[in-house]
C-alpha cells in the first residue's frame, strides 16, 4: 500500500513518501527511505517493486553524478526528468522497471519544479501529484486545499492532512512517512511522521 506525493510551493518543492518495505502480507521494515537525494538540489521519490525501485533510482543517481563529473555542470531538473523518462522508455521495450517517480528540484533560473514520471515513461511537469493507493486520498486533499505560492508551513500542514487521511481511510495504511524539501538552500530531510518505531533489537 505504497504512497508517494509531492507539491510545489513558494520557492521550494516538497516530497512525501511512506517508509514501509512490504512483500505480500509481510512488512519487512517500516523505516525504508523511498526519497533519494539525487544531488544537492534534486529529490527523487519512487514507488514500485522494491528491487526495481532501489536499482533504478541508484542508476539515475549515479548517471546524474557522472554527467556532472564529466561536464563540470549539473543537469537541470528538466534535463534529469527527460533523462529518466528516456531510460524508462528504453527499458520498456526490453526489461521494464515497475517504478513510478516524482522528481523535485530547484534551479537558480527557474526555481522549484516537480515532474511526474510513471512506469510507462509518461513525463509531465506538475504542481502537485501522487502515486500509489494513497494517491486516491492525497490527490483529493490537495485538490481541495492546495494553492500556488504556499509557504513551507502551509505545505507541511497540507502534507500532514494527506497523511492523516491515508491513515484513516486506507484499509492497510503505512504507519510512517518521511518529508523532504528542496529549495535554494538544497535538498534535505524535513521531518518524519511516525506511528510505529523500529524495534532496537530482540530482548536478551
Beta strands, then each sheet from edge to edge (+ up, - down):
strand 1: 3-8
strand 2: 12-18
strand 3: 21-23
strand 4: 26-29
strand 5: 35-39
strand 6: 42-48
strand 7: 99-107
strand 8: 111-117
strand 9: 123-126
strand 10: 128-132
strand 11: 177-183
strand 12: 186-193
sheet 1: 10+ 1- 2+ 11- 12+
sheet 2: 3+ 4-
sheet 3: 5+ 6- 7+ 8- 9+
end
